[in-house]
């Protein structure tokens, strides 16, 4: 019922003026009833009708002016609502000032009438009780103004979500929680008690009339207090409950949680802050997801938990290098998007096999990938998972039948950490093991099983994994003085070759590696 009345007052051309007039008439009715119960009206004598007519002139004129201004306000503040469009920034800010603007004008209209009524009534009585009448009408004006403030503030609340889409800040100094509490206290306690004190302080009022007036004002105070306090409590408790529910959802990971901004007080600012918090956390999570995808989960965690300075350490790690055979010719023959699609399918195999074996895909280099085992996450045995990942990559790529690859594996002391500048960092692994893995990759393209591992990797692997490998040949890798023993895996019936057969590991073909493939691997 209340919601329907509020919507009617917002939409009807005379809705705002009806609300304002009801508030002012309510204050006037309280004052008139108090004057009657206190016996003041009976002291006006035979000329009471004349006095009433004289006193009524100003309220009639004030009501007429108030209605005209309220109708003008309806168009001034809510024209955008009639036109079914969002408010402009100026209209939105103007709407936030509506409660204090109408309340201030109501007090301005009441003030002259208070003095006129007090002067006329005091002149018509024998005891000339000007202070008493002045106090009563002043308190009545304050009561009606306070009531106007609370009702108009409630009236504009349905428009606040629309205003919040236009303004980042929906709060206004006149609509704070403190202001509402003070106005509610005035309506429920201060003004009714002030009227009781006024009656009790009037020496011309009989004891019986004082009792009646005191009971009446107590009923007015209790009734207004119940309504105003319930409205205030609801205005605070309801959004607090909504905010708590939203924060609980955010705490449990629902970063899409949002609250509707329904208040122009600090609560509205809090609602806006909760929405900003959820949006910022969602954006941070999105960036973190993108960060993880670009650098790997372990590197991302290390970067987010550490300092922004350049850091790193020396550790023994195993490097696995994967490179596509004949990629230059394929790039020439295939359309770019077709070649990229093939590469993406290959790299998805590399990523899955590496991460399932606790490794890190450190970087993609065109049609090649460098995978690290033992950095940044230390492993008790980093050679065994590297060998298992290599065999899995080779088998799945062969089963896919789209590309041919060479895989080199080497192990040694490397620097694992950040390189770059204060504004741009990259986690990388630098050391002889990385270079050796790249050289072994070039040689592995000419090996039937397409994998070559260094002696250090085989020596560090577990016994069960070591039995899967045999010495293929002693290689003279480019840029290295000492020969390098190259190991390849044993043929397994469970791992068929691309063409359906299971070729045995044999001696390295006599044909030397192409200068193109060697130079490209060396450049890496």
NUBA-50456 format. One record per residue (C-alpha): chain; x negated, y, z negated; residue number from 0; residue in three letters. Coordinates in Angstrom, 1 decimal. Layout:
N
 gutor      x      y      z ketor vexlo
     A      X      Y      Z   NUM   ALA
...
***
This chain:
524
 gutor      x      y      z ketor vexlo
     A    0.0    0.0    0.0     0   UNK
     A   -2.8    2.4   -0.9     1   UNK
     A   -4.7    1.6    2.2     2   UNK
     A   -1.6    2.3    4.4     3   UNK
     A   -1.1    5.7    2.7     4   UNK
     A   -4.7    6.6    3.2     5   UNK
     A   -4.6    5.7    6.9     6   UNK
     A   -1.4    7.7    7.3     7   UNK
     A   -2.9   10.7    5.7     8   UNK
     A   -5.9   10.4    8.0     9   UNK
     A   -3.9   10.0   11.2    10   UNK
     A   -0.8   12.2   10.6    11   UNK
     A   -1.2   15.9   11.5    12   UNK
     A    0.3   16.9    8.2    13   UNK
     A   -1.3   14.2    6.1    14   UNK
     A   -4.1   16.3    4.7    15   UNK
     A   -1.8   19.2    3.8    16   UNK
     A    0.6   16.8    2.1    17   UNK
     A   -2.2   15.4    0.0    18   UNK
     A   -3.5   18.8   -1.0    19   UNK
     A    0.0   20.1   -1.8    20   UNK
     A    0.8   17.0   -3.9    21   UNK
     A   -2.3   17.5   -6.0    22   UNK
     A   -1.6   21.2   -6.6    23   UNK
     A    2.1   20.6   -7.4    24   UNK
     A    1.1   17.9   -9.8    25   UNK
     A   -1.1   20.3  -11.7    26   UNK
     A    1.7   22.9  -11.7    27   UNK
     A    4.2   20.4  -13.0    28   UNK
     A    1.9   19.4  -15.9    29   UNK
     A    1.6   23.1  -16.9    30   UNK
     A    5.3   23.7  -16.6    31   UNK
     A    6.2   20.7  -18.6    32   UNK
     A    3.7   21.6  -21.3    33   UNK
     A    5.2   25.1  -21.5    34   UNK
     A    8.6   23.6  -21.9    35   UNK
     A    7.7   21.1  -24.6    36   UNK
     A    5.7   23.6  -26.6    37   UNK
     A    8.8   25.9  -26.8    38   UNK
     A    7.1   28.7  -24.9    39   UNK
     A    9.9   29.0  -22.3    40   UNK
     A   12.5   29.5  -25.0    41   UNK
     A   10.6   32.5  -26.2    42   UNK
     A   11.0   34.3  -22.8    43   UNK
     A   14.4   35.6  -23.9    44   UNK
     A   17.3   36.6  -21.6    45   UNK
     A   15.0   37.8  -18.9    46   UNK
     A   13.4   34.3  -18.3    47   UNK
     A   14.9   34.1  -14.9    48   UNK
     A   13.3   37.3  -13.8    49   UNK
     A   10.0   36.2  -15.2    50   UNK
     A   10.2   32.9  -13.4    51   UNK
     A   10.9   34.6  -10.1    52   UNK
     A    8.0   37.0  -10.5    53   UNK
     A    5.7   34.1  -11.4    54   UNK
     A    6.9   32.0   -8.5    55   UNK
     A    6.0   34.6   -5.9    56   UNK
     A    2.3   33.9   -5.9    57   UNK
     A    2.6   30.1   -6.0    58   UNK
     A    4.9   30.2   -3.0    59   UNK
     A    2.5   32.4   -1.1    60   UNK
     A   -0.4   30.3   -2.2    61   UNK
     A    1.3   27.1   -1.1    62   UNK
     A    2.1   28.6    2.3    63   UNK
     A   -1.6   29.6    2.7    64   UNK
     A   -2.7   26.3    1.5    65   UNK
     A   -0.6   24.4    3.9    66   UNK
     A   -1.8   26.5    6.9    67   UNK
     A   -5.4   26.0    5.9    68   UNK
     A   -4.9   22.3    5.4    69   UNK
     A   -3.4   21.9    8.8    70   UNK
     A   -6.3   23.8   10.2    71   UNK
     A   -8.7   21.6    8.3    72   UNK
     A   -7.0   18.5    9.7    73   UNK
     A   -8.0   19.6   13.2    74   UNK
     A  -11.3   21.0   12.2    75   UNK
     A  -12.6   17.9   10.4    76   UNK
     A  -10.8   15.1   12.2    77   UNK
     A  -10.4   16.2   15.8    78   UNK
     A  -12.8   13.5   16.9    79   UNK
     A  -10.5   10.9   15.3    80   UNK
     A   -7.5   12.2   17.2    81   UNK
     A   -9.6   12.0   20.4    82   UNK
     A  -10.6    8.4   19.7    83   UNK
     A  -14.3    9.1   20.0    84   UNK
     A  -17.3    9.0   17.6    85   UNK
     A  -18.1   12.2   15.8    86   UNK
     A  -21.0   14.4   16.8    87   UNK
     A  -23.8   14.9   14.3    88   UNK
     A  -22.4   18.3   13.4    89   UNK
     A  -18.9   16.9   12.9    90   UNK
     A  -20.2   14.0   10.8    91   UNK
     A  -22.1   16.3    8.5    92   UNK
     A  -19.1   18.6    8.2    93   UNK
     A  -16.9   15.7    7.2    94   UNK
     A  -19.2   14.9    4.3    95   UNK
     A  -18.6   18.4    2.9    96   UNK
     A  -14.8   18.0    3.1    97   UNK
     A  -14.0   17.1   -0.6    98   UNK
     A  -16.0   19.9   -2.1    99   UNK
     A  -14.8   22.4    0.5   100   UNK
     A  -11.1   21.7   -0.2   101   UNK
     A  -11.6   21.5   -3.9   102   UNK
     A  -13.4   24.9   -4.0   103   UNK
     A  -10.6   26.5   -1.9   104   UNK
     A   -8.0   25.0   -4.2   105   UNK
     A   -9.7   26.7   -7.2   106   UNK
     A   -9.9   30.0   -5.3   107   UNK
     A   -6.2   29.9   -4.6   108   UNK
     A   -5.4   29.0   -8.2   109   UNK
     A   -7.5   31.7   -9.8   110   UNK
     A   -5.4   34.8   -8.9   111   UNK
     A   -2.2   32.9   -9.7   112   UNK
     A   -3.5   32.0  -13.2   113   UNK
     A   -4.0   35.7  -14.1   114   UNK
     A   -0.6   36.7  -12.5   115   UNK
     A    1.3   34.0  -14.4   116   UNK
     A   -0.4   34.6  -17.7   117   UNK
     A    0.2   38.4  -17.4   118   UNK
     A    3.9   38.1  -16.5   119   UNK
     A    4.7   35.4  -19.1   120   UNK
     A    2.7   37.2  -21.8   121   UNK
     A    4.6   40.4  -21.1   122   UNK
     A    8.0   38.7  -21.3   123   UNK
     A    7.3   37.3  -24.8   124   UNK
     A    7.3   39.2  -28.0   125   UNK
     A    4.1   37.8  -29.3   126   UNK
     A    2.2   38.7  -26.1   127   UNK
     A    0.4   35.2  -26.0   128   UNK
     A   -1.8   36.0  -23.0   129   UNK
     A   -4.7   33.8  -24.1   130   UNK
     A   -2.5   30.8  -24.6   131   UNK
     A   -0.8   31.1  -21.2   132   UNK
     A   -4.1   31.9  -19.5   133   UNK
     A   -5.7   28.8  -21.0   134   UNK
     A   -2.8   26.6  -20.0   135   UNK
     A   -2.7   27.7  -16.4   136   UNK
     A   -6.5   27.6  -16.1   137   UNK
     A   -6.6   24.0  -17.4   138   UNK
     A   -3.8   23.1  -15.0   139   UNK
     A   -5.7   24.6  -12.1   140   UNK
     A   -8.8   22.6  -13.1   141   UNK
     A   -6.7   19.4  -13.4   142   UNK
     A   -5.2   19.8   -9.9   143   UNK
     A   -8.6   20.7   -8.4   144   UNK
     A  -10.3   17.7   -9.9   145   UNK
     A   -7.5   15.5   -8.7   146   UNK
     A   -7.8   17.0   -5.2   147   UNK
     A  -11.5   16.2   -5.2   148   UNK
     A  -11.0   12.5   -6.2   149   UNK
     A   -8.2   11.9   -3.7   150   UNK
     A   -9.8   13.7   -0.7   151   UNK
     A  -13.1   11.8   -1.5   152   UNK
     A  -11.1    8.5   -1.4   153   UNK
     A   -9.3    9.7    1.7   154   UNK
     A  -12.4   10.1    3.9   155   UNK
     A  -13.9    6.7    2.9   156   UNK
     A  -12.6    4.8    5.9   157   UNK
     A  -14.4    7.1    8.2   158   UNK
     A  -17.8    6.7    6.5   159   UNK
     A  -18.9    3.5    8.5   160   UNK
     A  -18.3    5.6   11.7   161   UNK
     A  -20.3    8.5   10.2   162   UNK
     A  -23.1    6.1    9.2   163   UNK
     A  -23.6    5.2   12.9   164   UNK
     A  -24.2    8.8   13.7   165   UNK
     A  -26.2    9.9   10.6   166   UNK
     A  -29.1    8.1    8.9   167   UNK
     A  -28.1    9.8    5.7   168   UNK
     A  -24.5    9.7    4.6   169   UNK
     A  -24.9   11.0    1.1   170   UNK
     A  -24.1   14.6    0.0   171   UNK
     A  -25.0   16.4   -3.2   172   UNK
     A  -21.3   17.0   -4.0   173   UNK
     A  -20.4   13.3   -3.7   174   UNK
     A  -22.9   11.7   -6.1   175   UNK
     A  -21.9    9.1   -8.7   176   UNK
     A  -22.7   11.7  -11.4   177   UNK
     A  -20.2   14.2   -9.8   178   UNK
     A  -17.5   11.5   -9.6   179   UNK
     A  -18.0   10.5  -13.2   180   UNK
     A  -17.8   14.1  -14.4   181   UNK
     A  -14.7   14.8  -12.4   182   UNK
     A  -13.1   11.6  -13.6   183   UNK
     A  -13.8   12.6  -17.2   184   UNK
     A  -12.3   16.0  -16.6   185   UNK
     A   -9.1   14.4  -15.2   186   UNK
     A   -8.8   11.7  -17.8   187   UNK
     A  -10.0   13.4  -21.0   188   UNK
     A  -11.4   16.9  -20.9   189   UNK
     A   -8.5   18.8  -19.4   190   UNK
     A   -5.7   17.0  -21.3   191   UNK
     A   -7.5   17.4  -24.6   192   UNK
     A   -8.1   21.1  -23.7   193   UNK
     A   -4.4   21.5  -23.3   194   UNK
     A   -3.6   19.8  -26.6   195   UNK
     A   -6.1   22.1  -28.3   196   UNK
     A   -4.5   25.1  -26.7   197   UNK
     A   -1.1   24.1  -28.0   198   UNK
     A   -2.4   23.4  -31.5   199   UNK
     A   -4.2   26.7  -31.5   200   UNK
     A   -1.0   28.7  -30.7   201   UNK
     A    0.4   30.0  -34.0   202   UNK
     A    3.8   30.7  -32.3   203   UNK
     A    4.5   27.0  -31.6   204   UNK
     A    6.5   25.1  -34.0   205   UNK
     A    5.2   21.9  -35.6   206   UNK
     A    7.8   19.8  -33.9   207   UNK
     A    7.0   21.3  -30.5   208   UNK
     A    3.3   20.7  -31.1   209   UNK
     A    3.9   17.0  -31.8   210   UNK
     A    6.0   16.6  -28.6   211   UNK
     A    3.4   18.4  -26.6   212   UNK
     A    0.6   16.4  -28.1   213   UNK
     A    2.3   13.1  -27.3   214   UNK
     A    3.1   14.3  -23.7   215   UNK
     A   -0.5   15.3  -23.1   216   UNK
     A   -1.8   12.1  -24.6   217   UNK
     A    0.5   10.2  -22.1   218   UNK
     A   -0.8   12.3  -19.2   219   UNK
     A   -4.4   11.8  -20.3   220   UNK
     A   -4.0    8.0  -20.7   221   UNK
     A   -2.1    7.7  -17.4   222   UNK
     A   -4.6    9.8  -15.4   223   UNK
     A   -7.5    8.1  -17.2   224   UNK
     A   -6.3    4.6  -16.3   225   UNK
     A   -5.9    5.5  -12.6   226   UNK
     A   -9.0    7.6  -12.3   227   UNK
     A  -11.3    5.2  -14.2   228   UNK
     A  -10.0    2.2  -12.3   229   UNK
     A  -10.6    4.0   -9.0   230   UNK
     A  -14.1    4.9  -10.2   231   UNK
     A  -14.9    1.4  -11.4   232   UNK
     A  -13.7   -0.1   -8.2   233   UNK
     A  -15.7    2.4   -6.1   234   UNK
     A  -18.9    1.3   -7.9   235   UNK
     A  -18.2   -2.4   -8.6   236   UNK
     A  -17.0   -3.4   -5.2   237   UNK
     A  -20.0   -2.1   -3.2   238   UNK
     A  -22.4   -3.5   -5.9   239   UNK
     A  -20.9   -6.9   -5.5   240   UNK
     A  -21.2   -6.6   -1.7   241   UNK
     A  -24.8   -5.5   -2.0   242   UNK
     A  -25.7   -8.3   -4.4   243   UNK
     A  -24.2  -10.9   -2.0   244   UNK
     A  -26.2   -9.4    0.9   245   UNK
     A  -29.4   -9.4   -1.1   246   UNK
     A  -28.8  -13.0   -2.0   247   UNK
     A  -28.4  -13.9    1.6   248   UNK
     A  -31.6  -12.0    2.5   249   UNK
     A  -33.5  -13.7   -0.3   250   UNK
     A  -32.5  -17.1    1.1   251   UNK
     A  -33.8  -16.2    4.5   252   UNK
     A  -30.6  -14.8    6.3   253   UNK
     A  -32.2  -11.7    7.7   254   UNK
     A  -29.1  -10.9    9.8   255   UNK
     A  -27.2   -9.9    6.7   256   UNK
     A  -25.8   -6.4    6.8   257   UNK
     A  -23.4   -4.3    4.7   258   UNK
     A  -20.9   -1.8    5.8   259   UNK
     A  -21.7    1.8    4.6   260   UNK
     A  -18.6    2.9    2.8   261   UNK
     A  -19.8    5.6    0.4   262   UNK
     A  -21.2    9.1    0.5   263   UNK
     A  -22.9    8.8   -2.9   264   UNK
     A  -26.1    7.1   -3.9   265   UNK
     A  -24.4    3.8   -3.3   266   UNK
     A  -24.1    4.7    0.4   267   UNK
     A  -27.8    5.4    0.4   268   UNK
     A  -28.4    2.1   -1.2   269   UNK
     A  -26.2    0.3    1.4   270   UNK
     A  -28.3    2.0    4.1   271   UNK
     A  -31.5    0.9    2.4   272   UNK
     A  -30.4   -2.7    2.2   273   UNK
     A  -29.7   -2.6    5.9   274   UNK
     A  -33.1   -1.1    6.6   275   UNK
     A  -34.7   -3.7    4.4   276   UNK
     A  -33.0   -6.5    6.3   277   UNK
     A  -33.9   -4.9    9.7   278   UNK
     A  -37.6   -4.4    8.7   279   UNK
     A  -37.9   -7.9    7.4   280   UNK
     A  -36.4   -9.3   10.5   281   UNK
     A  -38.8   -7.2   12.7   282   UNK
     A  -41.7   -8.4   10.5   283   UNK
     A  -40.6  -12.0   10.8   284   UNK
     A  -40.3  -11.5   14.6   285   UNK
     A  -43.8  -10.1   14.8   286   UNK
     A  -45.2  -12.8   12.6   287   UNK
     A  -43.6  -15.4   14.9   288   UNK
     A  -45.1  -13.8   17.9   289   UNK
     A  -48.4  -13.5   16.0   290   UNK
     A  -48.3  -17.2   15.2   291   UNK
     A  -47.6  -18.1   18.8   292   UNK
     A  -50.6  -16.1   20.0   293   UNK
     A  -53.2  -16.9   17.5   294   UNK
     A  -52.0  -20.0   15.7   295   UNK
     A  -50.3  -20.5   12.3   296   UNK
     A  -53.6  -21.0   10.4   297   UNK
     A  -55.2  -17.9   11.9   298   UNK
     A  -52.1  -15.9   11.3   299   UNK
     A  -51.9  -16.9    7.6   300   UNK
     A  -55.6  -16.1    7.2   301   UNK
     A  -55.2  -12.7    8.8   302   UNK
     A  -52.1  -11.8    6.8   303   UNK
     A  -53.5  -12.9    3.4   304   UNK
     A  -57.0  -11.4    3.9   305   UNK
     A  -58.5   -7.9    4.2   306   UNK
     A  -58.6   -6.1    7.5   307   UNK
     A  -62.4   -6.1    7.5   308   UNK
     A  -64.5   -8.4    9.6   309   UNK
     A  -64.9  -11.8    7.8   310   UNK
     A  -66.1  -15.2    8.6   311   UNK
     A  -68.3  -18.1    7.4   312   UNK
     A  -70.6  -20.9    8.7   313   UNK
     A  -69.2  -24.4    8.7   314   UNK
     A  -69.5  -27.7   10.5   315   UNK
     A  -66.6  -28.0   13.0   316   UNK
     A  -65.7  -30.1   16.0   317   UNK
     A  -64.9  -28.3   19.3   318   UNK
     A  -62.7  -29.8   22.0   319   UNK
     A  -62.7  -28.2   25.4   320   UNK
     A  -60.1  -29.0   28.1   321   UNK
     A  -60.5  -27.8   31.7   322   UNK
     A  -58.5  -28.5   34.9   323   UNK
     A  -60.2  -30.2   37.8   324   UNK
     A  -59.9  -28.5   41.2   325   UNK
     A  -58.0  -25.5   39.8   326   UNK
     A  -59.4  -23.1   42.4   327   UNK
     A  -58.1  -25.1   45.3   328   UNK
     A  -54.7  -25.6   43.5   329   UNK
     A  -54.4  -21.9   42.9   330   UNK
     A  -55.0  -21.3   46.6   331   UNK
     A  -52.5  -23.9   47.8   332   UNK
     A  -49.7  -23.4   45.3   333   UNK
     A  -47.5  -20.3   44.7   334   UNK
     A  -48.5  -18.5   41.5   335   UNK
     A  -45.4  -19.4   39.5   336   UNK
     A  -45.7  -23.1   40.5   337   UNK
     A  -49.3  -23.2   39.4   338   UNK
     A  -48.4  -21.4   36.1   339   UNK
     A  -45.6  -23.9   35.5   340   UNK
     A  -48.0  -26.8   35.8   341   UNK
     A  -50.5  -25.1   33.5   342   UNK
     A  -47.8  -24.5   30.9   343   UNK
     A  -46.8  -28.1   30.9   344   UNK
     A  -50.5  -29.1   30.5   345   UNK
     A  -51.1  -26.6   27.7   346   UNK
     A  -47.9  -27.7   25.8   347   UNK
     A  -49.5  -31.2   25.7   348   UNK
     A  -52.8  -29.7   24.5   349   UNK
     A  -51.1  -27.7   21.7   350   UNK
     A  -48.9  -30.6   20.5   351   UNK
     A  -51.8  -33.1   20.4   352   UNK
     A  -54.1  -30.6   18.7   353   UNK
     A  -51.7  -29.4   16.0   354   UNK
     A  -50.5  -32.9   15.3   355   UNK
     A  -54.1  -33.8   14.5   356   UNK
     A  -54.6  -30.7   12.2   357   UNK
     A  -56.6  -28.8   14.8   358   UNK
     A  -56.3  -25.2   16.1   359   UNK
     A  -55.9  -24.1   19.7   360   UNK
     A  -58.2  -21.2   19.4   361   UNK
     A  -57.7  -19.7   22.9   362   UNK
     A  -56.5  -20.3   26.4   363   UNK
     A  -59.0  -19.4   29.1   364   UNK
     A  -57.1  -19.4   32.3   365   UNK
     A  -56.8  -23.1   33.2   366   UNK
     A  -58.8  -24.2   30.1   367   UNK
     A  -58.3  -24.4   26.4   368   UNK
     A  -60.7  -24.4   23.4   369   UNK
     A  -59.5  -26.4   20.4   370   UNK
     A  -61.2  -26.4   17.0   371   UNK
     A  -61.0  -29.0   14.2   372   UNK
     A  -62.3  -28.0   10.8   373   UNK
     A  -61.8  -24.2   11.1   374   UNK
     A  -60.2  -22.1    9.7   375   UNK
     A  -58.7  -25.0    7.8   376   UNK
     A  -61.4  -27.2    6.4   377   UNK
     A  -61.0  -31.0    7.0   378   UNK
     A  -62.9  -33.8    5.2   379   UNK
     A  -63.2  -35.5    8.6   380   UNK
     A  -62.9  -33.2   11.6   381   UNK
     A  -64.4  -35.6   14.2   382   UNK
     A  -61.8  -38.3   14.0   383   UNK
     A  -58.8  -36.1   14.7   384   UNK
     A  -60.6  -34.4   17.6   385   UNK
     A  -61.3  -37.8   19.2   386   UNK
     A  -57.7  -38.9   18.7   387   UNK
     A  -56.4  -35.6   20.2   388   UNK
     A  -58.7  -36.0   23.2   389   UNK
     A  -57.4  -39.4   24.0   390   UNK
     A  -53.8  -38.3   23.6   391   UNK
     A  -54.3  -35.3   25.8   392   UNK
     A  -55.9  -37.4   28.5   393   UNK
     A  -53.2  -40.1   28.4   394   UNK
     A  -50.2  -37.7   28.5   395   UNK
     A  -51.7  -35.6   31.3   396   UNK
     A  -52.4  -38.7   33.3   397   UNK
     A  -48.8  -39.9   32.7   398   UNK
     A  -47.4  -36.6   33.8   399   UNK
     A  -49.4  -37.0   37.1   400   UNK
     A  -49.6  -33.3   38.0   401   UNK
     A  -53.1  -32.3   37.1   402   UNK
     A  -56.5  -33.9   36.4   403   UNK
     A  -58.6  -32.7   33.5   404   UNK
     A  -62.0  -33.1   31.9   405   UNK
     A  -62.4  -33.1   28.1   406   UNK
     A  -65.6  -32.4   26.2   407   UNK
     A  -66.1  -32.8   22.5   408   UNK
     A  -69.0  -31.6   20.4   409   UNK
     A  -69.8  -31.1   16.7   410   UNK
     A  -72.1  -28.8   14.8   411   UNK
     A  -72.6  -25.7   12.7   412   UNK
     A  -70.6  -22.8   14.0   413   UNK
     A  -69.5  -19.3   12.9   414   UNK
     A  -65.8  -19.3   12.3   415   UNK
     A  -64.3  -15.8   11.7   416   UNK
     A  -63.3  -12.5   13.1   417   UNK
     A  -65.1  -10.6   15.8   418   UNK
     A  -64.3   -7.2   17.2   419   UNK
     A  -63.8   -3.8   15.7   420   UNK
     A  -61.8   -2.2   12.9   421   UNK
     A  -58.9   -1.6   15.4   422   UNK
     A  -59.0   -4.9   17.3   423   UNK
     A  -60.0   -8.3   15.8   424   UNK
     A  -60.0  -11.8   17.2   425   UNK
     A  -60.6  -15.1   15.4   426   UNK
     A  -63.1  -17.1   17.2   427   UNK
     A  -65.7  -19.9   16.8   428   UNK
     A  -69.2  -19.3   18.0   429   UNK
     A  -72.0  -21.8   18.0   430   UNK
     A  -74.0  -24.4   20.0   431   UNK
     A  -71.2  -27.0   19.5   432   UNK
     A  -68.8  -24.8   21.6   433   UNK
     A  -71.3  -24.4   24.4   434   UNK
     A  -72.1  -28.1   24.3   435   UNK
     A  -68.4  -29.0   24.5   436   UNK
     A  -68.0  -26.8   27.6   437   UNK
     A  -71.0  -28.5   29.3   438   UNK
     A  -69.6  -31.9   28.5   439   UNK
     A  -66.2  -30.9   30.0   440   UNK
     A  -67.9  -30.3   33.3   441   UNK
     A  -69.5  -33.7   33.2   442   UNK
     A  -66.3  -35.4   32.0   443   UNK
     A  -64.5  -34.4   35.2   444   UNK
     A  -66.8  -37.0   37.0   445   UNK
     A  -66.3  -39.7   34.4   446   UNK
     A  -63.5  -42.3   35.1   447   UNK
     A  -62.0  -41.9   31.6   448   UNK
     A  -62.3  -38.1   31.8   449   UNK
     A  -63.6  -37.7   28.3   450   UNK
     A  -67.2  -37.2   27.0   451   UNK
     A  -68.1  -36.8   23.3   452   UNK
     A  -71.5  -36.0   21.8   453   UNK
     A  -73.4  -38.3   19.5   454   UNK
     A  -72.7  -36.0   16.5   455   UNK
     A  -69.0  -36.5   17.0   456   UNK
     A  -69.2  -40.3   17.2   457   UNK
     A  -71.5  -40.5   14.2   458   UNK
     A  -69.1  -38.4   12.0   459   UNK
     A  -66.0  -40.3   13.0   460   UNK
     A  -64.4  -43.0   10.9   461   UNK
     A  -65.3  -46.7   11.6   462   UNK
     A  -62.0  -47.5   13.1   463   UNK
     A  -62.2  -44.6   15.6   464   UNK
     A  -65.8  -45.2   16.4   465   UNK
     A  -65.0  -48.7   17.7   466   UNK
     A  -62.9  -47.1   20.4   467   UNK
     A  -65.9  -45.4   22.0   468   UNK
     A  -69.0  -46.6   24.0   469   UNK
     A  -72.1  -44.9   25.2   470   UNK
     A  -71.5  -43.7   28.8   471   UNK
     A  -74.9  -42.2   29.7   472   UNK
     A  -77.6  -39.8   28.5   473   UNK
     A  -76.9  -36.5   30.1   474   UNK
     A  -79.1  -33.5   30.9   475   UNK
     A  -76.7  -30.6   30.3   476   UNK
     A  -77.4  -27.2   31.8   477   UNK
     A  -79.1  -24.9   29.4   478   UNK
     A  -80.2  -27.6   26.9   479   UNK
     A  -83.7  -28.9   26.6   480   UNK
     A  -82.9  -32.2   25.0   481   UNK
     A  -80.9  -34.9   26.7   482   UNK
     A  -77.4  -35.4   25.2   483   UNK
     A  -75.9  -38.9   24.7   484   UNK
     A  -72.4  -38.8   26.2   485   UNK
     A  -69.7  -41.2   24.8   486   UNK
     A  -66.4  -42.1   26.4   487   UNK
     A  -63.5  -44.2   25.1   488   UNK
     A  -63.0  -47.8   25.7   489   UNK
     A  -60.3  -48.9   28.2   490   UNK
     A  -57.1  -49.9   26.4   491   UNK
     A  -54.3  -51.9   28.0   492   UNK
     A  -51.9  -49.5   26.2   493   UNK
     A  -53.4  -46.5   28.0   494   UNK
     A  -53.0  -47.0   31.8   495   UNK
     A  -54.7  -44.7   34.2   496   UNK
     A  -52.8  -42.3   36.5   497   UNK
     A  -52.8  -44.7   39.4   498   UNK
     A  -51.4  -47.5   37.3   499   UNK
     A  -54.7  -49.3   36.8   500   UNK
     A  -56.9  -49.3   33.8   501   UNK
     A  -60.4  -48.5   35.0   502   UNK
     A  -63.3  -49.6   33.0   503   UNK
     A  -65.9  -47.3   31.6   504   UNK
     A  -68.9  -47.5   33.8   505   UNK
     A  -72.1  -45.6   34.6   506   UNK
     A  -71.8  -42.0   35.6   507   UNK
     A  -71.4  -41.6   39.4   508   UNK
     A  -74.5  -40.6   41.3   509   UNK
     A  -72.8  -37.6   42.8   510   UNK
     A  -74.0  -34.5   41.0   511   UNK
     A  -71.4  -32.1   39.6   512   UNK
     A  -70.4  -29.2   41.9   513   UNK
     A  -72.2  -25.9   41.3   514   UNK
     A  -68.8  -24.2   41.1   515   UNK
     A  -67.6  -26.3   38.1   516   UNK
     A  -70.9  -26.0   36.3   517   UNK
     A  -71.1  -22.3   36.8   518   UNK
     A  -67.6  -21.8   35.6   519   UNK
     A  -68.1  -23.9   32.5   520   UNK
     A  -71.4  -22.1   31.7   521   UNK
     A  -69.7  -18.7   32.0   522   UNK
     A  -67.4  -19.8   29.2   523   UNK
***
